[in-house]
């Protein structure tokens, strides 16, 4: 099998459960989360890059989900771990744009086979209930890019809020405008109010469950908004890998602003029974050749099927 060969979606779901545990009803990744509603307004610069109706300049409702990385619905909020921002833009005429963004500029694997191998290498040994250090090391030595995402989190403070950290799309997408010209780029959602992290002492004092209440307070104060920015790829840039960011200093275009307007009650809301499939794109935006984009579609659908069957839960 080549590195880019497809992986059966049930194999992915089974491996997630074997490695991280099975928490019935919860998303197998990003289990601890909360639904919110937002509004997006696109810019003239975005309209210059893409005909997508999301950029018309009229406000677009967005079904938002913030989550903490991992399969554990009790994952601590005060760890140097992943935060996620998943978005569904509800566009005119029933068109939909879905995406799931993470608080690192890179993902932990560049191909579905490599991701499955990494998850398998982390599977706890039945005797010790711990991953086998030699297996973990052997896989990482042979696939060094799987360590880049974790290194990013280790280098950053614990985010003070879901609303004060950057969320990257990590894949390149193509944007096509009215004259038919196509521009590839990688996007990042950057908090309008700037980044804010916690010192180690502050993180300890906050405890394991502060992010949802913090989000509610900041949204009430009108303080949670993100600039949707696109870094433009240049000829020769590698755009088919979720483990390779664009070179530093690429031109960044502001595509618009997402403002979070309300937060659902714990455990419910409009994001609970949907999945965020990055292949669900509006006309005017298309996937790059990054094999990880298409590889996400079926596992997300199967994951949704499993948790709906079990009784969908979150938090
Ligand atoms: C083949 C590769 C991947 C597999 C098999 C996979 C698997 C999954 C699964 C099963 C879920 C839960 C879906 C649900 O129940 O609705 C999920 C959620 C998520 N994944 Fe992935 N994933 C992959 C790649 C990625 C990549 C490259 C990113 C980087 C942006 C990413 C970001 C997310 C986010 C943000 C969520 C939470 C979305 C939400 O709140 O619903 N995943 N993933």
Boltz pocket constraint, residues with backbone or C-beta under 6 A from the ligand:
constraints:
  - pocket:
      binder: B
      contacts: [[A, 12], [A, 26], [A, 27], [A, 28], [A, 29], [A, 30], [A, 33], [A, 65], [A, 66], [A, 67], [A, 84], [A, 85], [A, 86], [A, 100], [A, 101], [A, 102], [A, 107], [A, 109], [A, 111], [A, 112], [A, 115], [A, 168], [A, 169], [A, 170], [A, 242], [A, 271], [A, 274], [A, 275], [A, 276], [A, 292], [A, 295], [A, 296], [A, 299], [A, 300], [A, 303], [A, 304], [A, 307]]
      max_distance: 6.0
